[in-house]
Amino acid sequence: MSIHIVALGNEGDAFHQDNRPSGLIRTYLGRSPLVSGDESSLLLNATSTVARPVFTEYQASAFGNVKLVVHDCPVWDIFDSDWYTSRNLIGSADIIVIKYNVNDKFSFHEVKDNYIPVIKRALNSVPVIIAAVGTRQNEELPCTCPLCTSDRGSCVSTTEGIQLAKELGATYLELHSLDDFYIGKYFGGVLEYFMIQALNQKTSEKMKKRKMSNSFHGIRPPQLEQPEKMPVLKAEASHYNSDLNNLLFCCQCVDVVFYNPDLKEVAEAHKIVLCAVSHVFMLLFNVKSPADIQDSSIIRTTQDLFAINRDTAFPGASQDSPGNPPLRVIVKDALFCSCLSDILRFIYSGAFQWEELEEDIRKKVKDSGDVSSVIEKVKCILKTPGKINCLRNCKTYQARKPLWFYNTSLKFFLNKPMLADVVFEIQGTTVPAHRAILVARCEVMAAMFNGNYMEAKSVLIPVYGVSKETFLSFLEYLYTDSCCPAGIFQAMCLLICAEMYQVSRLQHICELFIITQLQSMPSRELASMNLDIVDLLKKAKFHHSDCLSTWLLHFIATNYLIFSQKPEFQDLSVEERSFVEKHRWPSNMYLKQLAEYRKYIHSRKCRCLVIKKEALTSREEKEACWRKEITWEIPSLGASVPWGGGDGGAVLCCHLRGQGTHALCLLSFKTLTVLALSQLNKCLFAHSKARMLVKATDQCEFKMHLK
């Protein structure tokens, strides 16, 4: 058991800071024989009390085994800085101590004007002690000269302190010094008296609660435990940038080769990646016409930097791609051509690492003017048609996302014949695609297109076991690193497709989508939905989605009362059924305890008379009960007030209004309905604005406490 004391106000002497005595609370805790605690354990200063930095906290033991907690706040500004904590501490206090210095009128007015209004609002029959600390400096000066009069005005008189105590119904103490008499016997005696009263009250309330619990409940209702925590799935990190960057180094599915002005090969690349970043390459590879772009600067950059060589007798022609050989592009600018490998690496990395590009160019080009010239040409290549070049300041353009996320992206080429070099045949329809993206993003397709398989030399490739919508969603993920299934069924189909092509991150995305959709469903929707959750579980297991299958088992167990009523629940295997029964919620033990509790409640002979009367089926009988006269016996008035409707309630309220703040009314009745009781409540609230606590007793009476 513990006692909580809140001390407010500053008892220090504003005129004698050097000789200021120790604090009232600290001195009492250090000298009182009833309080135990060494110097180090008494004080937990504000800097170490993280939860309540507003108050200085003292902890000690009183009366042997009673924990004593004191929170002291001497300054109002600090108190007001954390209003929520301050209000809660005052509301939970068992005793409140207000202290001020008699020679410091400022501290008195701070208490009177600031602390007292707060205490009045939160005060709930809590004892309050007002301690006036110090000896008045002018108390022995009979002189009435203006100087002494002004000095006397700086002290707080006894009358002012007593008047303040009357406002709160508090105990007023004057402590002329902080010695053993005033602290130990005078202040300590009063404080310890209130501490004993608080302990007695807490003990009484505890015994009353225990008695009420034993007498009214008999058997406690079972406690419903929380369901087990669901397994947490961690998403796999994206490797989209690294996949496209590796495509440049592996030199697979190359369809464009760059040459210097001397016709020496400089670098190999892929049209689809270059066009996804730059409108200059779109214009160069005839993806768009000058009329589509309508930007003279882009057209001029294309003409100044690049030229396409279509000479059939060109030396070193490669046959990497089936059908057409790689396109040969001559770089006209020798300086730009010398840095082309670094520029391509910059583009394949997402075209946003400008500082790294500048460092790489400086290693090859010594002149700073030439470095700036190459950087400007790169900016012109990445320019968006019709817009002012936003890439003028490279250092301010350190975007966190690659350029294709917000410029022309790879999604622009999804399911379009532009630059396509492979066609998938699905359910009688064709879907064009680009080998370079497929090889970079999917290891199975990389092996399929570069190995000794039939698909390596074919342009038309049939796809079986997958619908067109699912395969398009699969391609969308490969091109954009994102997907959004239309529902749980499509997400499961996409998961199967991802497992077939061994794209693990897409599998995780589908698993998270299914889990999110199921978790967001309310119980009513889970009970009525047509989705076969057991079939979903079996598919997840069959396609090696261990995380999803484990989560689904936990989900079925957590929603046992819903899924156990469905016919597909019987399709669970013996092992799965055993797992679900073991982790089911609510548990079998809880349901058994609940059945026993209900049986006990229904077997009791006592019944609520109000509920009995409410069970009357005839409206006329209810009205007859409502119109019957009810007698109120008011001991404090020594009279009875008849009540047969709203007027009697008003009379009752008028009588009670003049009887102080507390009154106890006993209602004896033969017939009373919930309707009558509710009307009485409304009447009382309307006239007296009182709170009413109603409780039925064994003598069929209602005790109503009006406060």
N, C-alpha and C positions, 0 to 999 in steps of 0.2 A: 504494500500500500504506500502511496506517496501523497505529499502535500505540495501544492503549487502556490507560491507567493509571487506577486508582481509588485515591484516597488517603482514608483514614479516620482520625478521631481529631483531638484538639486538642493541638498542641505549644506553645501559649501558656502563659506563667507566670501562675498564678492569684494569686501573691503580689506580682508586680511588673508590674501592667498598664501603667504609664506607660512603662516601659523595655522593653516587650515587643518582640522582634525581628520582622522580617518573616517571613511564613510559609515553611515549608520548601520547598514546591513552587514558590511564586512566586520565591523567591530562587534556586533551582536553574535555573529557566527563564530568569531574567534574566542569570545569570552564566556558564552553560555555553557553551563555544565551539562545541559540536556542535549547539546549538539556536539557530535563527534565528527572529526575530519581534520587532517593536517593542513598546513598552509598550501601545499601543492595541489591537494585534491579539492580545496574549497573553490578555487577560482578557475573558471574556464573562460578566458577573456574573449572579447568579441572577435578578435582576429582568428581564433581557432574554432569558433562556433559558426561553421559555414552556413548551417540551416537558418540561424537567427542572428545575423550580424548586428541587428539593431540593439540588442540587449546584451549586457554583461551577465553571464550565467554563473551562479554559485550552486554547488551541489554538496550536500552533507547528509548525515544520518541523525535523526532526532528520536528520542524515546527508545533508543536501542536499535530498532529494526525498521523504522519509518524513513523512507527516502524523502529528503527535503530539497526541493528545487526552487531557487529564487532567481527571477529575472529582473534586473535593475536597469532602468533607462533614465538618466539624469537630464537629457537635453531633448526638448520637444522637436527640434528640427530633425534629429535622427529618428525619433519616434514616428514622425509624419512621413519620413522618406519611404518607409515600407508599411503602408497602411494595412495591407492584408495580414501580415505577420503580427503586427501590433494588436489589431482587433481580435485575432484568434487567441492570442495569449491572454488578453484581458477577459475574454469570454470563458476561458478554461481555468481561470484563477480561483483558488479556494479562499485566499485572503489578499486584499489590496492594501498596500501601504503608500500613503501620499506624504511626502516630506518636503520641507522648505526651510530656509534659514530666516530667522526673525529679523536679521539685519540686512536682508536682501529683498527688497520689495519686488524686484524684477522676477525673482524665482517664485514668489507668492502669486503674482499676477499671471505668470506662465502656467502655474498649476490651476489657478481659478479660471482663466480664460480658455485654456487649451485642453488640459487633461480632464477637468471635471465634466464638460459636456460629453466627452467620449465615454467616460465611466458611467454617466447617467443612462446613456443609451444601451450600454452593454450590461449594466448592473442587474443581477438576478439573485436577490437575497444573499449576497456575499458580504461578509463583514469588512468594513473599511476602517483603517486607522490613519488619522491625520497627526503627523509628528512635526511640531514646531521646534526646531533645533537651534540652540544658541542662547546667549544672554543678551538682552537688549542693551546696547551701549549707552543710551540716554535714559535708562530707567531710573537712575538715582539723581538726575539733574532736575531740580525744581525750578531752575531759571526759565523765565518766559520771554527772554529777549528773542528778537527775530532770528538770530543765528541758531540758537538752541531749538527754536520751534521748527525751523527747516530741517535740523538734524533729526528731531523726533519724527518728522514726517517720512523719513527714510526707513523706519522700522515698521514691522508688522505687529499690530496690537493684538492682545488676547481676544478682544471682542471680534475682530475680523476672523481670527481662526475658529472661534466657536460658531460664528455665523456660517462659515463654510462647512463645518461639521454638521450643522443642523440641516443644511441643504441635502446632504447625502445620508443622513441618519448614521453618521460615523462617530467613532470614539476619538476625542481630541486629547492629545498629550503634549505637554511642554517639557522638553528635555534641555535643561540649561547647560549640560555638558555631557560628554560621552564617557562617563566614568562607570564604575561597577554598579552604583546605585541606580542611576537613570537608565542605563542600558540593561543590566542584568535583572533588576527587581521591577523597575517601573515599566519600561517598554517591553522587556522580555516577559514579564508576568502577563501583560495584556495579550501579547502575541501568542504566548503558549496556551492561554485560555482559549483563544479562537482556534488554535491548532487542534486542541483536544475536541472542541465542538465539531470541527470539520471531520476528524477521524470518527467520532461517534456517528455523525450523519452518514458517512460513507459506509460504515459497518452496518448501520440500520438498513440502508438502501440495498446493500448486497444481500443481507439476510432476507429482506422482503422479496427481492427478485428470485432468490433460491426457493423460497416458500411458494411463491406464485407459480414458479416453474413446476415444482413437485405436485402442487394441488390441481393445477388446471390441465397440465399436459399428460401426466402419468407416463406415457411412452412418447419419446421424442420422434418427430418425423424424420425419416432417413435423409441423409445429406447426399445430394446428387453430385458425384465427383465430375471434374472437368474431363472432357474427352482427351485422348492422347494427341500429342502434337503430330501434325502431318509431316512426312518427310519433306525436306527442303531441296528443291532442284536448283543447281547452279548452272547458269547459262555459260556456254562456251564462248570464249573471246573471239572476236572477228579477226580473220586473216585475209580480208578482202584486198587491202593494199599490198600486202606481201605476195599474194597470189599473182596479181597483175605485174608486180615488179619482177618476180621470178620468170614471168613469161618472156621478158626482154633478154634474160641471160640464157635461157634454155634454147632459144632460137627455134622453137617448134611452130609449125603452121605459119611461117613467114610469108607475107604476100606483098611486101614492098622492100626494096633495097636502095639505100642512098649511096651516091657516088660523088666524089669531089670533081672539080672542073677538069682534072686530068684523067677522069674516068677510072679512078681507083676506088674500089669498094670501101666505104667508111662504116656503115652500120646497117643492120637489118631491123625491121619493125613490122607492125601490124596495122593495117588501115583502120580497123574498128576502134582500136585504142586511141589512135591519133585523132580520128574524127570525133570521138566522144569528148575530146578536150578542146579542139580548135576548129573554128569555121574556115581557117585558111586551108587546112587539110581537106575539109569537106568540099571546098571549091576546087582544090587540086585534084581530088579523086572523083570528081563529077557527082558527088552525093547531092550537092546543091549547085544551082546555076547562079551567075552574077545577078540575075533578076530576083532570085530568092533572097539573096543576102542584102543587096542594095546598100552596100557600104564601100565607098571608093578606097578607103585606107586598107581594108582587108584585101580587096582585089589587087591593089598596088603592091602590098606585101607579098602576096602569092606570086605575082609576076617577077618581082625583084629577087626573090630568094630561090625559087625552085623552077625546074623545067623537067618535063617527062620525056624520056627517050624511048621511042618505040621501034628502034632499029632491030630487025630480026637477026642481023649478023652481029649483034652486040656480044663481046667476049664475056665468058663467065656466067652465062645464063643458067639459072637454077630451076629444078623441076620438083621442088619440095611439095607444092600443092598440086592435087589432082586437077586436071583440066587446064588451067591457065598458069603460066609461069609468073613469078613475082614481078611486080611493076617496078621499073627502073626510074629513079628520080635523081636528077643531077642538082646538087646544091651550088648555086652560082657564086655565093659569097664565100670566099676562101676562109676568112676569119671565122665566120659562123660555122663553116664546115669543120674547122679544127676542133670546135667545142661541141660538135653534134652529139657525140656519145654521152657527154654529161647532160646535155639538154634533153635527150631521150630518156635518160634515167630520171631526170626531174619530172618529165611528163608522166612516165609510167608510175611514179610514186604518188601521183595525185596533183602535181603542179601547184604545190603550196610551200615547199621547202626552199624559199628564196635565198636565205643566207648560205645554205649549203651549196646551192648552185653558184652563187657569187664566189665562194671560196674555191670551188673546183675550176671555175673559169680563170681565176687569178693564177692558178698553178700553171696554166698553159699560155696565158696572155699576160705579158709583163706590164704593158702600157695600161694605165688606169682609164684612159680615154677609150681604148679598144674594149676594155671590160664593160664600160658603160654602154658602148655601142651594141655589143652582143646582148646585154640585158634588155636594152630597148627593143631589139628585134624579137626577143622572146615574148616581151609584153605585147607587141603587135600581133604575134601569132595567137596569143590567148585572148585577144580583144573580142568583146561581144558586139555583134553588128548593131549599129544605130545608137550606141552608148559611148559616152566619153570614157577613155581608157582609165579604169579605176585601179590599174596596177602600177601607177607612176612611182609610188613610194613602196618599195619592196618590203621594207622593215615594218611598215604599218599594215602590211597585207599578210601577216603570218597567221593565216586562217588555220583553225584546228582540224577542219575537215577538208578532204581533197576537193579539187575544183569541180569534178563531175557530180558532186552532190548538189550543186546549185547552178551549174551551167548546163550545157548540152551533155546529157548523161548517156550511159549505155542503154538505159531503158528506151531511148529514142529509137534504137535499132531492134528492139524486141519484137519478134514475130513480123518482121518486115524484110522484104527481099533485098534491100540495099546492102551491098557488100557481102551478102550471104554466100557461103561456099558449101553448105550442107543443108539437106532438106529431110525432115523427119515425117514419116507417113504414119498417122495415127487415126484409127477409126474412119478410114476413107478420106481423110483430109490431110493437107500438108502444112507443116510448120517450118519456115526457114530459120536458120541459125548460123552461128559463126564459130568455126572450129577453134579459133584462138581463145575465145572466152570459155568454151567448153573444156578445152585442154587445161587452161589455167586454173579453173575453179573445181574441176572434178577429176580425181585420179583415175577412176574407172574409164571415163571417156578419153583421158590422156593415153591410157594403155590401148584403148580401142582404136584410136585414130593414128597412133604411131607404131603399133605392133604389126604382127603378121596376120591381122584379121581382115575379113572381107570389108568391114566398114572403112578401113584405112584408104581404100581406093574407090569407094563408092560415094556418090553424091546423094542418092536417095536411100535412106535408112529406115526400115520399118521398126515400129515400137509396139510391143505387145504387153498386155496385162495392165495398162495404164490408160485412163481416160484422157481426152484432149485437155479438159480443164485442169486436171491434176498436173499434166506434163507442162502446160503453160505456166502454172504456178511454180513448178520446179525450175523452169528456165528463168522466170522472173527473179528467183532467189540467186541463181548463178550470175545474172546480169547486174543486179542491184544490191545484193546482200540483204534483202528484206523480202518479206512476203506477208500477206494478210488473208488467211483462209476465210471462206464464207461461213463456216460453221465447224462443229466438232467432227462431222462425218468427212468433210473435205480435208480437214487437218489430219485425220487418221489416214486417208488415202495418200496425202502428201508425205506423211511419215513413212508409209510403206515404200513409196517411190524413192525417198531419200535413203532408206535402208538398202534398196536394190542397187543404187549407184554409190553407196558408201559415203554419203555426205553427212557426217556426224553432226555438224552444227545445225543443219536444217532439221535433223531429227530432234535436237534439243529445243529448237524454236517451236516445233509442232507439239512436243510434250508440254511445254509451258503454256501454249495456247489452249490445249485441251484442259489442263488443270485450272487455268484462270476461268475458263467458261463454266466448268462444273462448280467451282467455288462460288461463283457469283450467282448461282441459281438458288432461289429460295426453296424451302422445303415443299411448298405446294407445287412448284413447277417440277421438282425432282420426282414427286409422286405421280404426276400426270404426264410426264414426257414419254415419248415413244422410243427414245434411245435405249438400246440394250446395253447396259453397263457391263454385264458379264461377257458379252461378245466383244466389247471394247477391250476388256481385260485379256481375253484369249488372243486377240490380234496383237496386242502389245507384247505378250509373251512369245508368240510365234515369230515376231519380227525383231526379237532381241532388244526390245525397249524395256530394260530391267527397271529403270527409274520410274517410268510411267506405270508399269504393272504393279510395283510395290506401292506406289501412291494410290492406285485404284483400289487395292485391297484394303488399305487404311480408310479410304473414302467410303467403301461399302460397310466396313465395320462401324465407322462413326455414324453413318445414317442407317443403322441396322433396322430400325423399326419401319423404314420406308422400303428398303430393297428386299427385306425378308418376305414382304407381301407380294412381290412380283413373281410371276411364274419362272422367269429365267434364273432366279436365285437357286433353283434346284440343279442348274447346270454346272454349278461350281464343283470342282474336284474335291476329293476327300481332304487333301492337304490345304486347299484354299478355304474350305468350310471350317476346318479346324482353326486356321489363322483368324478368320472372321469371328468365330465364336469366342476365341480367346481375347480379342481386342475390341469386342462389341461395346457400343455405348447407346443407352445405359446398360450397365452390366446386369447379369442374372441375379447377383446378390442384391443389388439395389431394387430390382423389381420384386424380389421376394420380401424384402423389408417393407416396401411400399404396400404390398398386399396385406401384410400383417398389420400395418398401421391403419389402413382403411378398415380392415375387419374390426380392429379395436374401437375405432371411432364410431362405426355403425352399430356396434354392440352396446354402447353406452345408453343408459336409460334416460339420462337428462336430455332435454331438447330446448332449443331456443324458442321462447314463447312468441317473440316477435315474428320469427319465421313461420311459426304455426299460424298466427293470425294472418300473415301475408298469403298463406296458402288458401285463404277463402276464395272460392271461385265466383261467388255472386257479387256483383257490383253493388247491389242494394245492401248486402251485409257489410261491405266495406264502408259504405256511406253511413250506415247505422252506427258502426263502431266509431267512426270519425265524429259523429254528432253527439255522442254520449259525453256527459260532463265528467271532467277529470279534476280531482282535488289535489292542489299543491299544499303540502304542509311545510311551512317555512319556520324553523326553530328560531332563527334570528329575529323574525318579526312577531312571533307568537300568534300567528293568525293563518287562516287558510284562504287561498285565492282560488275561486272556481274558474275553470277554463273550459270553454266549449268551442273555441275557435280562435281567430286572430286577435279579437279584442281582449280576451283574457290574457293572452301572451303579452300584449302591450301593457296591461295593468301590472302583471308580474314584473316586467322589466322596470317599470316606474318605481315599484316598491324596492327592487334590488338596487337601483341606482343610488339610493340614499343610504345604503347600508355598508359603505366602505368598499374596499377593493376586492374582498373575498366574501363569498357567501356560499353556503352549502344547502342544496334543495333536495329533498327526498320526494320522489314521485311514487305514489301508491296507485295502482290501477287494476282494473279488472280486464279491460280490453284496450289494446293500443296497437295500432298498425304502424308500419314503417312510413306510410304516407303521413299519418298524424305527427309522427316524430320529426320528419323532415320539414313539415310546415312549421312546427314549433321552433326548430332550429333557425329557419328563415326569419321568423318573427323576432326571435331573440337577437339575431345578428343585426337586423334592421334597426332595432330600437336601442340596443346597448352596445353594439359592436364588440361583443364579448366572445371569447373562445370557449367552447363548451366541450368537455370531455365526458362521454357517456359510457357507463359500464353496467351490465346486468349483474345483480347479486342473486344469492340463493333464495332470498325472500321475495323474488319476483318484483324487485324495485329497481328504479333507475337512479343512480347517483350522478348528479350533474354539478360540476365545479365550474363556476363562472369567475373568470379572472379578467 
